[in-house]
């Protein structure tokens, strides 16, 4: 059973913005893979202090 964490932040939107910034900085080949989502979500929560 998966638990769902309530947050005031929209994590998929944040990932999209991070990906857009990555494309801006590194080119069109930049992509955040779906397999990386769990660790990226944890990093976002850490930096936003959304724990």
C-alpha positions in Angstrom: 0.0 0.0 0.0 1.4 3.4 -1.0 1.0 6.4 1.3 0.3 9.8 -0.2 1.9 12.9 1.3 -0.1 16.1 1.3 1.8 19.2 0.3 1.2 22.8 -0.7 3.6 22.3 -3.7 2.8 20.8 -7.0 5.8 18.4 -7.5 5.1 17.5 -11.1 5.0 21.2 -12.0 8.3 21.7 -10.2 9.9 18.8 -12.1 8.6 20.4 -15.4 10.2 23.7 -14.5 13.5 22.0 -13.5 13.4 20.2 -16.8 12.8 23.4 -18.7 15.7 25.1 -17.0 17.9 22.1 -17.8 16.9 22.3 -21.5 17.7 26.1 -21.3 21.1 25.5 -19.8 22.2 22.2 -21.4 20.2 21.9 -24.6 17.3 19.9 -25.9 18.8 16.6 -25.0 18.3 17.3 -21.3 15.5 15.1 -19.8 14.6 14.1 -16.2 13.8 10.4 -16.5 10.6 9.0 -14.8 12.9 6.4 -13.1 14.6 9.3 -11.3 11.3 10.8 -10.0 11.5 9.2 -6.5 14.9 10.7 -5.8 14.0 14.0 -7.4 10.9 14.2 -5.3 12.9 13.6 -2.2 15.4 16.3 -3.2 12.6 18.8 -3.9 11.0 18.1 -0.5 14.4 18.5 1.2 15.1 21.9 -0.4 11.6 23.2 0.1 11.7 21.9 3.7 8.4 20.1 2.8 9.1 17.1 5.0 
